[in-house]
Amino acid sequence: MEAKAVAKYIRIAPPKVRKVARAIRGRSVEDALNLLGCMPQRSAKILGKVIRSAVANADQEPGIDVDSLSVSNIIVNQGPSLKRFRARAMGRATRILKRTSHISVVLAER
């Protein structure tokens, strides 16, 4: 049995989230949440929320044992970018892309 949770349009660049996601992929939920709690990255807090949401979704299913769940898959895709401009010298402007992420977490029983 599997449980999923998705967070969309999160205002953080996907490579920053993927770096943290790589560290917790394949671990048990308890280990993953403990590891995320010790990480200084901003994306660790966001991933912790998504994993807790997936655990809550698993708790609603009648056949899933929440204590034996592990992180089977984490997918971090790029969402739409917010386009902004910064003033530069001699009346010019430079584009700034503020990237967003779509995060999907799949938990499975061991």
Beta strands, then each sheet from edge to edge (+ up, - down):
strand 1: 2-10
strand 2: 69-78
strand 3: 82-87
strand 4: 93-98
strand 5: 101-109
sheet 1: 1+ 5- 2+
sheet 2: 3+ 4-
end
